[in-house]
Amino acid sequence: MRSDGLSSPVPGSDRASRAAEGGRGFPAPAGASAGAAPVAPLDPIARARASTADAAALDRGTMPLRAGDAEALAREPGAQQRLGRLQQGLDYLDRLSDAMQQLKGGLSQSLARASTASANAVESGTPAVLQAQLDQLRQLWSQRRREAAGRVDGDLQAAPEDGSARQRFKLRGLDLAVLQQGGRETLRLQLPGQRGDDIGAALTQPGEAAVATAGNGGRPVLIAVTLDGEGTQDQLQALTRALSPAGLSVQAQGADVVFSVAESRWPALRDGMTLRGEGRRFPSGQPVRALLEPAPEALQPQRWTLQDAPGQRQALGQLLQAQPKLAQARARLNEQLEAAARPVASMAPGQAQALTGALAGALSGAEYGDVGALLPALRGMHRQRVRQLLG
């Protein structure tokens, strides 16, 4: 473990040794492009027999799998794909950690030399080695979405276990103060490229949120949400009820209202979302394009200029701020990898019946927000699968 908070590959581990060899032996997971970092599906039996790799995995916090666990994983639909994506995300963080560490060291040396000559400039411009380190980091960061397999977002946050990386953004003209003023108004939003059957089961309450679709096949989704301007929490709940079925989340951060959407949907949403109000918070008449402001990324190497000392200090500052985020994301992905590799405990029919009864009682009379929190857990749970489990 590095003292600076950046983790580096441990010699002897599967991922570290193969990364050092250029990734030989790692077939790309399904859906990855040819340029993505090659990562192999987990081979639990081979890992259990490789004592050296097991020791390195334990040192890195990744537990090896037993042969019995391998058999359980083989029967679990999509288990190998999930494990492969988690491995790919961890491999990406390792390579990003190395690139950040190299550039951080180069910047520290350059600034130390510059301080002896001038407080404002580097003597001979950007050294070739320093520029090469920056170019490597820029390339690696630009490939984050693909090479991290959707497990790390732009703020270096690990994606949730049941979802993919998300893009946070703000809707210009809509914050907490605006929500509480202007009186009653219905906002009508159109979201591009969302399948209508994804939100067909949306639960709505009259006068608060209504959802209509133009059909399937990626056609636009029309959403109407009524704001009454009375209470911040009520307004946030109304937005949540309206947008959650379409895959958007809403939360308050300080004085701002922050939305998030899956990164794969962000480009289409950014360029194609429109809205129409009733002349209070937003203009009436024809729908206008919504102005969406993405949250700043944890690293912005494409904006760094290393020609002078101030620019180098700015880059070094971002690297230092990103270190704890990277370490936290790596720890979170390791936890997810261990959980995904752990076999699911079997449940007796009586236990299953008691569980379903308790769940039915808890959901009786529940609001949409409570039901919506359970929907990700039910994704991919088919009737045939449930019948097999219940025997």
C-alpha positions in Angstrom: 0.0 0.0 0.0 1.4 3.3 -1.0 1.8 6.0 1.6 0.4 8.6 -0.8 -3.0 6.8 -1.0 -2.6 5.5 -4.5 -2.6 1.7 -4.7 -0.3 0.0 -7.1 -0.2 -3.5 -8.5 1.3 -6.0 -6.1 4.0 -8.2 -7.7 2.9 -11.7 -8.1 -0.8 -11.1 -8.4 -2.7 -12.3 -11.5 -3.8 -8.8 -12.5 -0.5 -7.1 -11.8 1.7 -9.7 -13.5 -0.6 -9.8 -16.6 -0.9 -6.1 -16.8 2.9 -5.9 -16.7 3.1 -8.2 -19.6 0.7 -6.0 -21.7 -2.4 -7.9 -20.8 -1.7 -11.1 -22.6 -4.1 -13.9 -21.8 -7.0 -11.6 -21.0 -9.9 -12.0 -23.5 -12.1 -8.9 -23.7 -15.5 -9.2 -22.0 -18.7 -9.2 -24.1 -19.5 -5.7 -25.4 -16.0 -4.3 -25.0 -14.2 -2.9 -28.0 -10.9 -4.1 -29.3 -9.1 -1.2 -27.7 -10.5 -1.9 -24.2 -8.2 -3.2 -21.5 -8.2 -7.0 -21.9 -9.6 -8.8 -18.9 -10.3 -12.5 -18.5 -13.3 -14.0 -16.8 -12.6 -15.3 -13.3 -11.2 -18.8 -13.2 -11.9 -19.8 -9.5 -10.4 -23.3 -9.6 -7.2 -22.1 -11.2 -7.0 -19.3 -8.7 -7.5 -21.7 -5.8 -4.6 -23.8 -7.0 -2.3 -20.9 -7.5 -0.9 -20.3 -4.0 1.3 -17.4 -5.0 -1.6 -15.6 -6.7 -3.8 -16.3 -3.7 -1.4 -14.8 -1.3 -1.1 -11.7 -3.4 -4.9 -11.5 -3.7 -5.3 -11.7 0.1 -2.7 -8.9 0.4 -4.8 -6.8 -2.0 -8.1 -7.6 -0.1 -9.5 -10.0 -2.8 -10.3 -13.4 -1.4 -9.7 -16.5 -3.6 -12.6 -18.7 -4.5 -13.1 -22.3 -3.5 -14.0 -24.9 -6.0 -17.5 -25.2 -4.5 -18.0 -21.5 -4.9 -17.0 -21.9 -8.5 -19.7 -24.4 -9.1 -22.3 -22.1 -7.5 -21.1 -19.2 -9.6 -21.4 -21.3 -12.8 -25.1 -21.9 -12.0 -25.7 -18.2 -11.3 -26.9 -16.4 -14.5 -24.6 -13.6 -15.5 -22.2 -14.2 -12.6 -19.1 -14.5 -14.7 -19.9 -11.4 -16.6 -20.4 -9.4 -13.4 -17.1 -10.7 -12.0 -15.3 -9.9 -15.3 -16.6 -6.3 -15.2 -15.5 -5.9 -11.6 -12.0 -7.2 -12.5 -11.8 -4.9 -15.5 -12.8 -1.9 -13.3 -10.1 -2.8 -10.7 -7.5 -3.3 -13.5 -8.4 0.2 -14.8 -8.0 1.8 -11.4 -4.6 0.1 -11.1 -3.3 1.6 -14.4 -4.9 5.0 -13.6 -3.1 4.9 -10.2 0.2 4.3 -11.8 -0.2 7.1 -14.4 -1.3 9.5 -11.7 1.6 8.6 -9.5 4.2 9.0 -12.3 2.8 12.4 -13.2 2.6 13.5 -9.6 6.3 12.6 -9.1 7.3 14.5 -12.3 5.3 17.6 -11.3 6.9 17.6 -7.8 10.4 17.4 -9.2 9.7 20.1 -11.8 8.2 22.5 -9.2 11.2 21.9 -6.9 13.6 22.8 -9.7 11.5 25.8 -10.6 11.4 27.2 -7.1 15.1 27.5 -7.0 15.1 29.6 -10.2 11.8 31.4 -10.4 8.5 31.3 -8.5 6.5 31.8 -11.7 7.9 29.8 -14.6 9.7 26.6 -15.5 13.1 27.4 -17.0 12.9 25.6 -20.3 9.1 25.0 -20.7 7.5 21.5 -20.3 10.1 18.7 -20.1 9.5 16.0 -22.7 9.2 13.3 -19.9 6.6 15.4 -18.1 4.6 15.9 -21.3 4.7 12.2 -22.0 3.3 11.5 -18.6 0.5 13.9 -19.1 -0.4 12.5 -22.5 -0.5 9.0 -21.0 -2.9 10.2 -18.3 -5.1 12.1 -20.8 -5.4 9.0 -23.0 -6.2 6.7 -20.0 -8.8 9.1 -18.6 -10.5 9.6 -22.0 -11.0 5.8 -22.2 -12.5 5.5 -18.7 -16.1 4.6 -19.7 -15.0 1.7 -21.9 -11.9 0.4 -20.1 -13.5 0.5 -16.6 -16.5 -1.5 -17.9 -18.9 1.0 -16.5 -17.8 0.4 -12.9 -16.2 3.9 -12.2 -17.8 7.3 -13.0 -16.3 10.6 -13.8 -16.0 11.6 -10.1 -14.0 8.4 -9.4 -17.0 6.9 -7.6 -17.6 3.2 -7.8 -20.8 2.3 -9.6 -23.5 0.7 -7.4 -23.6 -3.1 -7.2 -26.9 -3.3 -9.1 -26.2 -0.6 -11.7 -23.6 1.1 -13.8 -21.7 4.4 -13.6 -23.9 7.5 -13.6 -23.6 11.0 -14.8 -24.6 13.8 -12.4 -25.9 17.1 -13.8 -27.9 20.1 -13.0 -30.9 21.6 -14.9 -30.1 25.3 -15.4 -32.8 27.4 -13.9 -34.0 24.8 -11.4 -32.6 24.9 -7.8 -34.2 24.6 -4.3 -35.1 28.3 -4.2 -36.9 28.1 -7.6 -38.8 25.0 -6.4 -40.3 26.9 -3.6 -41.5 29.9 -5.6 -43.7 30.7 -8.6 -46.8 28.9 -7.4 -48.3 25.8 -9.0 -46.9 24.8 -12.4 -46.7 21.7 -14.5 -43.5 21.0 -16.2 -43.5 18.8 -19.3 -40.3 17.1 -20.2 -39.4 15.0 -23.2 -36.5 12.5 -22.8 -35.0 11.0 -25.9 -34.1 7.4 -26.7 -35.8 5.7 -23.8 -37.8 2.6 -24.4 -41.5 3.0 -23.4 -41.8 -0.5 -21.9 -39.1 0.4 -19.4 -41.5 2.8 -17.6 -44.8 1.1 -18.5 -45.3 -0.1 -15.0 -44.8 3.4 -13.4 -47.0 4.2 -10.5 -48.4 7.7 -10.5 -50.7 9.8 -8.4 -53.3 12.1 -10.0 -52.1 15.7 -10.0 -48.5 14.9 -9.1 -46.9 13.0 -11.9 -48.0 11.5 -15.1 -46.0 9.5 -17.6 -46.9 8.8 -21.2 -44.9 7.1 -23.9 -44.9 7.5 -27.7 -44.2 3.7 -28.0 -41.3 1.4 -27.9 -38.1 1.2 -29.9 -36.3 4.1 -28.3 -39.0 6.7 -29.0 -39.2 9.8 -26.8 -40.7 9.6 -23.4 -43.0 12.4 -22.2 -43.1 13.2 -18.5 -45.3 15.7 -16.7 -44.7 16.7 -13.1 -46.7 19.3 -11.1 -44.9 21.5 -8.7 -46.9 23.5 -6.1 -44.1 25.6 -4.7 -45.0 24.8 -1.0 -42.2 22.6 0.4 -38.8 21.6 -0.7 -39.2 18.0 0.3 -42.6 17.7 -1.4 -41.1 19.1 -4.7 -38.2 16.7 -4.6 -40.5 13.8 -4.0 -42.7 14.9 -6.9 -39.7 15.1 -9.2 -38.5 11.7 -8.0 -41.8 10.0 -8.6 -42.0 11.5 -12.1 -38.4 10.8 -13.2 -37.5 7.5 -11.4 -39.4 5.3 -13.9 -37.4 6.8 -16.7 -34.1 6.0 -15.0 -33.3 9.5 -13.6 -32.6 10.2 -9.9 -32.9 13.5 -8.0 -31.3 14.7 -4.8 -30.6 18.0 -3.0 -27.0 19.1 -2.6 -26.7 22.3 -0.7 -28.8 24.8 -2.6 -28.8 22.8 -5.8 -31.0 20.1 -7.3 -28.7 17.4 -8.7 -30.0 14.8 -11.2 -28.2 11.7 -12.4 -28.6 9.3 -15.3 -26.7 6.2 -16.6 -23.6 7.4 -18.4 -24.6 5.5 -21.5 -27.7 7.6 -21.8 -26.1 11.0 -21.0 -25.1 12.1 -24.5 -28.6 11.6 -25.9 -30.2 13.3 -22.8 -27.8 16.2 -22.9 -28.4 16.9 -26.6 -32.1 16.0 -26.8 -34.0 16.7 -23.6 -36.7 19.4 -24.0 -39.1 21.0 -21.5 -42.1 23.3 -21.4 -43.5 25.1 -18.4 -46.5 27.5 -17.9 -44.6 30.7 -17.8 -43.7 30.7 -14.1 -40.4 28.8 -13.7 -40.0 27.9 -17.4 -41.5 29.4 -20.5 -44.8 28.2 -22.0 -45.5 27.7 -25.7 -43.2 25.4 -27.7 -40.8 23.1 -25.8 -37.3 24.4 -25.6 -34.0 22.5 -25.2 -33.1 21.9 -21.6 -29.7 23.3 -20.6 -28.0 20.5 -18.6 -24.7 21.2 -16.8 -22.6 18.1 -16.1 -20.9 17.8 -12.8 -17.1 18.5 -13.0 -15.0 15.4 -13.2 -12.4 14.4 -10.6 -9.6 14.7 -13.1 -9.5 17.2 -16.0 -6.1 16.5 -17.6 -7.3 17.8 -21.0 -7.4 21.3 -19.4 -4.0 21.2 -17.8 -1.1 23.3 -19.2 2.3 22.5 -17.7 4.3 25.3 -19.3 4.6 27.3 -16.1 4.6 26.7 -12.4 1.0 27.9 -11.7 -0.3 25.4 -14.3 1.7 22.6 -12.8 0.5 23.5 -9.3 -3.1 23.3 -10.5 -2.5 19.8 -12.0 -0.8 18.6 -8.9 -3.6 19.9 -6.7 -6.2 17.9 -8.7 -4.1 14.8 -8.5 -3.8 15.1 -4.7 -7.6 15.6 -4.4 -8.3 12.6 -6.6 -6.1 10.2 -4.6 -8.5 9.4 -1.7 -11.4 9.1 -4.2 -9.4 6.5 -6.2 -8.5 4.6 -3.1 -12.1 4.6 -1.9 -13.4 3.5 -5.3 -10.9 0.6 -5.4 -11.9 -0.5 -1.9 -15.6 -0.4 -2.9 -15.0 -2.5 -6.1 -13.0 -5.0 -4.0 -16.0 -5.4 -1.7 -18.3 -5.9 -4.6 -16.0 -8.5 -6.1 -15.9 -10.4 -2.8 -19.7 -10.2 -2.5 -20.2 -11.3 -6.1 -17.9 -14.3 -5.7 -19.6 -15.4 -2.5 -22.1 -18.2 -3.2 -25.8 -17.4 -2.5 -27.0 -19.3 0.5 -29.9 -21.7 -0.2 -33.3 -21.1 1.4 -35.7 -23.7 2.6 -39.3 -23.5 1.2 -40.6 -22.5 4.7 -38.1 -19.7 4.9 -39.0 -18.5 1.4 -42.7 -18.5 2.3 -42.1 -16.5 5.5 -39.9 -14.0 3.6 -42.5 -13.4 0.9 -45.2 -13.0 3.5 -43.1 -10.4 5.4 -42.4 -8.6 2.1 -46.0 -8.5 1.1 -47.0 -7.1 4.5 -44.2 -4.4 4.3 -45.3 -3.3 0.8 -49.0 -3.1 1.5 -50.0 0.5 1.4 -46.4 1.6 0.6 -45.8 4.7 -1.5 -44.1 4.6 -4.9 -40.8 5.8 -3.5 -40.7 2.7 -1.2 -41.6 0.4 -4.1 -39.1 2.1 -6.4 -36.3 1.3 -4.0 -36.9 -2.4 -4.5 -37.1 -2.4 -8.3 -33.4 -2.8 -8.9 -33.3 -6.0 -6.8 -36.0 -7.5 -8.9 -34.3 -6.7 -12.2 -33.6 -10.0 -14.1 -35.7 -12.1 -11.8 -37.8 -14.2 -14.1 -40.7 -16.5 -13.2 -38.8 -19.7 -14.2 -35.8 -18.7 -12.1 -38.1 -18.2 -9.0 -39.8 -21.6 -9.6 -36.4 -23.3 -9.8 -35.3 -21.7 -6.5 -38.4 -22.6 -4.7 -38.3 -26.2 -6.0 
